[in-house]
Amino acid sequence: MIRSTHNVSNSHSKMRRQQDVPILVVSQDYELFFGRSGSIDKCLIEPCELLLDFAAKSGVKITFFVDAGMLCRMEALAANNASIERDLARIRRHIATLVAQGHEIGLHIHPHWEDTRWVDGAWDFQGTRYRLSEFSDADVTDIVRRYAGVLQNLANGAVRSYRAGGFCIEPFSQIRSELKQQGITIDSSVVPGARLEDDNKGFDFAGVPDSSWWRFSESPLQPDEAGDFLEIAITPLTLPLFHYWGRAFDRVLGRRAAGVSGDGVSKAIGRREIARRLAGAGRVSELSIDAAKAGQLKSRRVERQNRDIWQVMGHPKLLGGTSLRALEAFIARRQFRRFETLSGLASAIGGGELGEA
C-alpha cells in the first residue's frame, strides 16, 4: 500500500534526522506543441536558456524529459530537408549544453511522431496515433529501443528516467521489458489523484494515494516493495474551483497566459473532459511552473502542505514571464537547500538515505 506524505506521515519519503530538510526536484518536458508545433527557438532553446540561467544562480538541478520521437523523426527526414537538418543540429548542440551543465536527460515518448509528416514547411500531426497502446507490441519495443538509443548517444549513455507522453503510462506491460533492457528503471509519469477523461490522451490516477515515491514491478499503479522499478511522483496540485473557467474565457477571447514563451498551439482535449472540468471536477493537476499554474505555488493549498520531497514540473514551451519568479519565491518560502535530479533522488533512495528515521 502507498502511504500518504501529507504532514510527513510517509515513512518511504521521511528523511533521516540529519538530512531533515525538504528536497526539490524540477522536471521539464522538452517538446514542441502538438496542435501547431511552434519553433524550436521559442518552444525550446530560448526558454531553456532562462531555465539554465536560473539553475546556475539558484543551484537547482533539472531533469529534462526530451521528446525523443521528435529527434528520430528529424533524423529520418534531415538528409532531404535543409530546414529540418539545421533544427536537428541545433537541438543536438542544445541538449549537449544541458548535459554539460550537469542536468539530467530523461526519455520522453510521444509516439505520434511515427505518423507525423512535414507538409509545406511545417509539421502535420493530423491523423497521428497519440498513445503507445495504439501500436503493436513489436512496434512499441522498437520505438522504446530507438528513442532511448538516440538520447543515450546525446547524453553519453546516462539515461535512467522515463516520463510517458501525456502521462499515458498504461499499459506499462508494453514497455516494461524494453525499458529495463535499456537501463531505465525510474518512472515519473504519475500525478497522484489526477484523472483526464479523453479517448485520445486520457489517464486515471484517481485511486493513487499521495506519496512521493514507491517501488513497483508490473505497473506504477500497483506498488511492490520488491519491485525493480521506482516511481517518483509529480507533486499534485488542487486547482481553484473556477480555474478552468478562466482558461476557457482566455481561449474564447484568444488570450494567452502572460508571457508564454512558446509560439505553437496545444493539442485539444475532448468535450467530455472540458465539460467535466467546467463542472468542477478534474481539479487535481500537477504542481507546475507553466504560466497558467505557476501562481499556484503560493496558494494556501500548497502552503499548508508539509512534504519532504517536492517535484515541480513544467514545459519550456509554456514558461511564462512570472514562472521563474514564482519558483524563486517558492524555494525561499519552503527553505529548500537541497536540489536533486530524478536519478540523483533515486540514488539517495536506493542508498537508504531517505528511509525510515
BELZI-V235353 format. One record per residue. N is the residue number from 1. SS is DSSP state (2 for helix, 1 for strand, 0 for the rest). OMEGA is omega in degrees with one decimal (999 if undefined). BURIAL is # if it has 9 or more other C-alpha atoms within 8 Angstrom, else .. Layout:
n={N & N}
ss={SS & SS}
omega={OMEGA & OMEGA}
burial={BURIAL & BURIAL}
//
This chain:
n={1 & 2 & 3 & 4 & 5 & 6 & 7 & 8 & 9 & 10 & 11 & 12 & 13 & 14 & 15 & 16 & 17 & 18 & 19 & 20 & 21 & 22 & 23 & 24 & 25 & 26 & 27 & 28 & 29 & 30 & 31 & 32 & 33 & 34 & 35 & 36 & 37 & 38 & 39 & 40 & 41 & 42 & 43 & 44 & 45 & 46 & 47 & 48 & 49 & 50 & 51 & 52 & 53 & 54 & 55 & 56 & 57 & 58 & 59 & 60 & 61 & 62 & 63 & 64 & 65 & 66 & 67 & 68 & 69 & 70 & 71 & 72 & 73 & 74 & 75 & 76 & 77 & 78 & 79 & 80 & 81 & 82 & 83 & 84 & 85 & 86 & 87 & 88 & 89 & 90 & 91 & 92 & 93 & 94 & 95 & 96 & 97 & 98 & 99 & 100 & 101 & 102 & 103 & 104 & 105 & 106 & 107 & 108 & 109 & 110 & 111 & 112 & 113 & 114 & 115 & 116 & 117 & 118 & 119 & 120 & 121 & 122 & 123 & 124 & 125 & 126 & 127 & 128 & 129 & 130 & 131 & 132 & 133 & 134 & 135 & 136 & 137 & 138 & 139 & 140 & 141 & 142 & 143 & 144 & 145 & 146 & 147 & 148 & 149 & 150 & 151 & 152 & 153 & 154 & 155 & 156 & 157 & 158 & 159 & 160 & 161 & 162 & 163 & 164 & 165 & 166 & 167 & 168 & 169 & 170 & 171 & 172 & 173 & 174 & 175 & 176 & 177 & 178 & 179 & 180 & 181 & 182 & 183 & 184 & 185 & 186 & 187 & 188 & 189 & 190 & 191 & 192 & 193 & 194 & 195 & 196 & 197 & 198 & 199 & 200 & 201 & 202 & 203 & 204 & 205 & 206 & 207 & 208 & 209 & 210 & 211 & 212 & 213 & 214 & 215 & 216 & 217 & 218 & 219 & 220 & 221 & 222 & 223 & 224 & 225 & 226 & 227 & 228 & 229 & 230 & 231 & 232 & 233 & 234 & 235 & 236 & 237 & 238 & 239 & 240 & 241 & 242 & 243 & 244 & 245 & 246 & 247 & 248 & 249 & 250 & 251 & 252 & 253 & 254 & 255 & 256 & 257 & 258 & 259 & 260 & 261 & 262 & 263 & 264 & 265 & 266 & 267 & 268 & 269 & 270 & 271 & 272 & 273 & 274 & 275 & 276 & 277 & 278 & 279 & 280 & 281 & 282 & 283 & 284 & 285 & 286 & 287 & 288 & 289 & 290 & 291 & 292 & 293 & 294 & 295 & 296 & 297 & 298 & 299 & 300 & 301 & 302 & 303 & 304 & 305 & 306 & 307 & 308 & 309 & 310 & 311 & 312 & 313 & 314 & 315 & 316 & 317 & 318 & 319 & 320 & 321 & 322 & 323 & 324 & 325 & 326 & 327 & 328 & 329 & 330 & 331 & 332 & 333 & 334 & 335 & 336 & 337 & 338 & 339 & 340 & 341 & 342 & 343 & 344 & 345 & 346 & 347 & 348 & 349 & 350 & 351 & 352 & 353 & 354 & 355 & 356 & 357}
ss={0 & 0 & 0 & 0 & 0 & 2 & 2 & 2 & 0 & 0 & 0 & 0 & 0 & 0 & 0 & 0 & 2 & 2 & 2 & 0 & 0 & 0 & 1 & 1 & 1 & 1 & 1 & 1 & 1 & 1 & 0 & 0 & 0 & 0 & 0 & 1 & 0 & 0 & 0 & 2 & 2 & 2 & 2 & 2 & 2 & 2 & 2 & 2 & 2 & 2 & 2 & 2 & 2 & 2 & 2 & 2 & 2 & 2 & 0 & 0 & 0 & 1 & 1 & 1 & 1 & 1 & 1 & 2 & 2 & 2 & 2 & 2 & 2 & 2 & 2 & 2 & 2 & 2 & 2 & 2 & 0 & 2 & 2 & 2 & 2 & 2 & 2 & 2 & 2 & 2 & 2 & 2 & 2 & 2 & 2 & 2 & 2 & 2 & 2 & 2 & 0 & 0 & 0 & 1 & 1 & 1 & 1 & 1 & 1 & 0 & 2 & 2 & 2 & 2 & 0 & 0 & 1 & 1 & 1 & 0 & 0 & 1 & 1 & 1 & 0 & 0 & 0 & 0 & 0 & 0 & 0 & 2 & 2 & 2 & 0 & 0 & 2 & 2 & 2 & 2 & 2 & 2 & 2 & 2 & 2 & 2 & 2 & 2 & 2 & 2 & 2 & 2 & 2 & 2 & 0 & 0 & 0 & 0 & 0 & 0 & 1 & 1 & 1 & 1 & 2 & 2 & 2 & 0 & 0 & 0 & 0 & 2 & 2 & 2 & 0 & 2 & 2 & 2 & 2 & 2 & 2 & 0 & 0 & 0 & 0 & 1 & 1 & 0 & 0 & 0 & 1 & 0 & 0 & 0 & 1 & 1 & 0 & 0 & 0 & 0 & 0 & 0 & 1 & 1 & 0 & 0 & 0 & 0 & 0 & 0 & 0 & 0 & 1 & 1 & 1 & 1 & 0 & 0 & 0 & 0 & 0 & 0 & 1 & 0 & 0 & 0 & 0 & 0 & 1 & 1 & 1 & 1 & 0 & 1 & 0 & 1 & 1 & 1 & 0 & 0 & 0 & 0 & 2 & 2 & 2 & 2 & 2 & 2 & 2 & 2 & 2 & 2 & 0 & 0 & 0 & 0 & 0 & 0 & 0 & 0 & 0 & 0 & 0 & 0 & 1 & 0 & 0 & 0 & 0 & 0 & 2 & 2 & 2 & 2 & 2 & 2 & 2 & 2 & 0 & 0 & 0 & 0 & 0 & 1 & 1 & 1 & 0 & 1 & 0 & 1 & 0 & 0 & 0 & 2 & 2 & 2 & 2 & 2 & 0 & 2 & 2 & 2 & 2 & 0 & 0 & 0 & 0 & 0 & 1 & 1 & 1 & 1 & 1 & 0 & 0 & 2 & 2 & 2 & 1 & 0 & 0 & 0 & 2 & 2 & 2 & 2 & 2 & 2 & 2 & 2 & 2 & 2 & 2 & 2 & 0 & 0 & 0 & 1 & 1 & 1 & 0 & 2 & 2 & 2 & 2 & 2 & 2 & 2 & 2 & 2 & 0 & 0 & 0 & 0 & 0 & 0 & 0}
omega={175.7 & -179.3 & -175.6 & 175.2 & -178.7 & -179.8 & 176.1 & -178.3 & -178.7 & -177.9 & 177.5 & -177.5 & 179.5 & -172.9 & 171.7 & -170.8 & -178.2 & 178.2 & -168.6 & 172.3 & 179.5 & 177.6 & 176.3 & 171.8 & 175.6 & 177.9 & -178.0 & 175.6 & -173.2 & -171.8 & 172.8 & 172.3 & -176.8 & 167.6 & 165.8 & -163.5 & -169.7 & -175.6 & 178.4 & 178.5 & -174.1 & -176.3 & -173.8 & -167.5 & -176.7 & 178.2 & 178.3 & 176.2 & 175.2 & 178.1 & -179.9 & 178.3 & 177.6 & -179.0 & -179.8 & -178.3 & -172.9 & -174.9 & 179.1 & 173.5 & -173.8 & 169.5 & 178.8 & 175.1 & -172.8 & 177.8 & -173.9 & 177.7 & 175.7 & -179.4 & -179.6 & 179.6 & 176.7 & 179.6 & -178.3 & -174.6 & -170.6 & -175.5 & -177.4 & -177.7 & -175.4 & -179.4 & 178.5 & 179.1 & 178.5 & 179.9 & -179.8 & 179.8 & -179.8 & 179.1 & 177.8 & 178.8 & -178.5 & 178.0 & 176.4 & 177.1 & 178.1 & -179.7 & -177.2 & -179.3 & 171.3 & 179.4 & -174.7 & 172.8 & 176.8 & -178.9 & 177.2 & -175.7 & 168.4 & -171.4 & 179.0 & 176.8 & 177.9 & -177.5 & -173.3 & -179.7 & 173.8 & -174.4 & 175.7 & 174.7 & -179.7 & 176.3 & -179.7 & -176.7 & -177.1 & 175.5 & -178.3 & 178.4 & -172.8 & -172.6 & 176.7 & -179.1 & 177.5 & 179.6 & 176.8 & 179.0 & 179.4 & 178.5 & -179.9 & 177.9 & 178.8 & 179.3 & -179.8 & -178.6 & -177.8 & -176.7 & 176.9 & -178.1 & -178.0 & 178.1 & 178.3 & 177.2 & -178.6 & -175.3 & 179.5 & 176.4 & -172.8 & 175.8 & -175.4 & -171.8 & -175.2 & 167.7 & 179.2 & 175.8 & -178.8 & -177.6 & -177.9 & -174.1 & 179.9 & 0.5 & -178.4 & -178.2 & -179.6 & -172.9 & -172.0 & -173.8 & -177.0 & 174.5 & 179.8 & 178.3 & -179.5 & 179.7 & -179.5 & -174.7 & 176.7 & 173.7 & 174.1 & -177.9 & -170.9 & 171.5 & -175.1 & 177.5 & -175.9 & 176.8 & 174.9 & -178.4 & -178.1 & -175.8 & -176.1 & -172.5 & -177.3 & 174.1 & -179.0 & 176.0 & -174.0 & -178.0 & -177.7 & 178.3 & -175.0 & 178.4 & -177.7 & -178.8 & 175.0 & 176.0 & 177.2 & 179.9 & -173.2 & -178.9 & 176.8 & 176.9 & -179.9 & -177.6 & 179.3 & -174.9 & 178.7 & -176.2 & -178.9 & 173.0 & 179.5 & 172.8 & 171.3 & -170.1 & 170.3 & -178.6 & -179.2 & 179.3 & 173.2 & -176.2 & 175.4 & -174.4 & -174.2 & -179.0 & -174.9 & 173.3 & 176.5 & 177.6 & -179.7 & 178.0 & 178.2 & -179.8 & 180.0 & -177.9 & 178.2 & -178.9 & 174.9 & 175.6 & -171.7 & 171.8 & 179.6 & -173.6 & -173.5 & -178.5 & 178.3 & -178.7 & -177.7 & 172.2 & -176.5 & 171.7 & -175.2 & -177.3 & -179.3 & 179.4 & 177.2 & 179.8 & 179.9 & 179.9 & -179.2 & 177.3 & 177.0 & 175.4 & 176.6 & -176.7 & 176.6 & -177.8 & 179.9 & 173.1 & -165.0 & 171.4 & 171.6 & -172.6 & -175.0 & -174.1 & -174.2 & -179.7 & -179.4 & 178.0 & 179.4 & -177.6 & 178.8 & 179.9 & 178.3 & -177.2 & -177.8 & -175.4 & 178.3 & -176.3 & 172.3 & -177.3 & 176.1 & 170.0 & 176.8 & -177.8 & 177.0 & -179.9 & 175.9 & -177.7 & -178.0 & 176.8 & -177.9 & -178.0 & -179.9 & -173.8 & -175.1 & 173.8 & 178.1 & 178.7 & 178.9 & 179.5 & 177.7 & 178.7 & -179.4 & -178.5 & -177.9 & 178.4 & 175.7 & 173.4 & -179.5 & -179.4 & -178.2 & 163.2 & 178.2 & 179.5 & 176.0 & 177.1 & 178.6 & 178.7 & 178.0 & 177.2 & -178.9 & 179.1 & 178.1 & -177.1 & -177.7 & 178.7 & -177.0 & 179.5 & 999}
burial={. & # & # & # & # & # & . & # & # & # & # & # & # & # & # & # & . & . & . & . & # & # & # & # & # & # & # & # & # & # & # & # & # & # & # & # & # & # & # & # & . & # & # & # & # & # & # & # & . & . & # & # & . & # & # & . & . & . & . & # & # & # & # & # & # & # & # & # & # & # & # & # & # & # & # & . & # & # & . & . & . & . & . & # & # & . & # & # & . & . & # & # & . & # & # & # & . & # & # & . & . & . & # & # & # & # & # & # & # & # & # & # & # & . & # & # & . & . & . & . & . & . & # & # & # & . & . & # & # & # & # & . & . & . & . & . & . & . & . & # & # & . & # & # & # & # & # & # & . & # & # & # & . & # & # & . & . & . & # & # & # & # & # & # & # & . & # & # & # & . & . & # & # & # & # & # & . & # & # & # & . & . & . & # & # & # & # & # & # & # & # & # & # & # & # & # & # & # & . & . & # & # & # & # & # & . & . & # & # & # & # & # & # & # & # & # & # & . & # & # & . & . & # & # & . & . & # & . & # & # & # & # & # & # & # & # & # & . & # & . & . & . & . & # & . & . & . & . & . & # & # & . & . & . & . & . & . & . & # & # & # & # & # & # & # & . & . & . & . & . & . & . & # & # & . & # & # & # & . & # & . & # & # & # & # & # & # & # & # & # & # & . & # & # & # & # & # & # & . & . & . & # & # & . & . & # & # & # & # & # & # & # & # & # & # & # & # & # & # & # & # & # & # & # & . & # & # & . & . & # & # & . & . & . & . & # & . & . & # & # & # & # & # & . & # & # & . & # & # & . & . & . & # & # & # & # & .}
//
